[in-house]
């Protein structure tokens, strides 16, 4: 009797210990993975908005506004996560941070490569005296081209990714549907 009780208690102790380790791992890792996923989703949404933001900024500059006024105008009309970041950058500029530094801060906060390239192009255009509107058009076209190329790359790999479920799930089901009636007749 004692031996049976010992085995049951030891088994429960090991199960409890394993359950405790599993719960500790979940408690430690879950918040980090949740936050990483939230950040990734926000970045993806902002990446989709960047080319529209740059287009609106280009149109505002072409209509006769300077960069600061165009930035303020577009920031008031930009919605979503990118709108919040643009509004924060506008506040930084209002509080006296230089325009280049505020844009650098925004690029750092966003962590999006396309936006970092956009900021670099703006700074270079200002230093060299090149038309900012033309620079913005080029940057917008580059971002749209990169997005299109990324979509084409994903579409090229789709056929390879779908072949595995096709071979292991769909073809066997079709074979069963087509062959079973013939086998049952024999």
C-alpha angles and dihedrals in degrees: 000000000000091000092052091048090049092052092048093048092045091049091049090046092053092045090049091048092050091046090050091052091048093050091047090052091049093047092049099042103033099073092048094050092045092052092046090052092048091050092048092051092049091049092050090051091049092048088057092051098047098082091049090049092051091047091052090047090051093051091048091051092046089052089064106270122130118239096265094049091044090049091051092046094050093042090060091054100041114100134195129028094328089052091056092051092046090050090050090051090048089054091050090053090047091052091056106267110140116259094242093049092048091051090047089051090050092049090050093049094048095045091202117142095213092055092048089054089048091054091047091051092049092050092047093048091052092049094048096040094239121154108276092205091057091047091051092050091052092048092049091050091048092051092049091048092051091048091050092048090050091051091049090050091051091048091052091055094046094082091054092048094049094049094075097058089040094056097041102037115016102039094049090049090050091048090052092049093049101037104038096069090051093047091048090054091055 
